[in-house]
């Protein structure tokens, strides 16, 4: 039998991690998104020698793509690729389409925009 115990965040704050940073504290959500964006810089290194990974692909949806840091890197490297960042409406509300990079707000548990990848 699987025993599910509450996480340290749930114990300490009374809510789960995502509820804590998204609903209760926009500043924490901003810091989280900045941290995720800094990790995206590793994509630059991967693209140097792996251009063939996007061969034959016309569209990508980055589910939970945050502020689009990874999307910006990939869409600039592959201008013919339609790249969509899909995240919560509050995350992408102030972000605008740039060339082949677009932002869509929604809930991944309800639906995800259609794409090749």
Order of alpha helices (4+ residues) and beta strands (2+ residues): alpha-alpha-alpha-beta-alpha-beta-alpha-beta
